[in-house]
Amino acid sequence: MKRIALHFLLLVPALLVVLDGALPAQAASRSARLVKGGEAEVISVVDGDTVVLADKRQVRLVGIQAPKLPLGRAHVSKQPFADEAKTSLEGLVLGKVVTLSWGGRRMDRHGRALAHLHLPDGTWVQGYLLEHGLARVYSFRDNRALVPAMLALEADARIQGEGIWSDDFYGVLTASQSHEMVDTFQLVQARIRDAVRIKGRVYLNFGADWRTDFTVTISPKNMRLFGKAGLRPETWKGRDIRVRGWINWRNGPMIEATHPEQIEVLN
């Protein structure tokens, strides 16, 4: 497996910025605390981030989102690189025994196991897909293990234009472009125009009119996670950030940040 140059700095365990070093997907997951969940053979691959095991369990590769396939859903369109992501995952795991590891919540609302997968040679499956530009980081408040390593692999693939990062469909948006992408999962990069904390809730505003411009908000409950990480988003006025999440419409386009790993501070 190829080695890739990663440029990242963990200012705190949960926040990714910039460092010089080299780390392959094969070794990138060794430092985090994971709970082993046993081994099983992969008998089929549903799409680029979901597999079925011999014991009939369906496993969602936690921490990533591969390009979507319709899978019989009339409202879902095939996304660019969806076939490539599925084919790559099939070549990697189909018919092989994988080790499952837990890094947080173990099952989603659909009954799928939420696990990190490793091959017998140590290859971290999520890391491999990110390294080759076949998935984006997609983390949750209750499942945050390995996210800094995943962000680093994604960033390098994006810089190199690997896979999905060669297609404008997955381009990082500006604040103004967010208006056109409501109800989709996106990465948005912009400078914070103003940052305020009102009754415990933080608002990061990116335009002159908070009623219509792009905003990132953090609830009082979720602010506790930022505080534990030593972060004070209400002081980030003038900072450039990259934030990821689902864009909803609430006084303009808005992303709700539930955990620190959703926001990368760039300066």
Order of alpha helices (4+ residues) and beta strands (2+ residues): beta-beta-beta-beta-beta-beta-beta-beta-alpha-beta-beta-alpha-beta-alpha-beta-beta-beta-beta-alpha-beta-beta-beta-beta
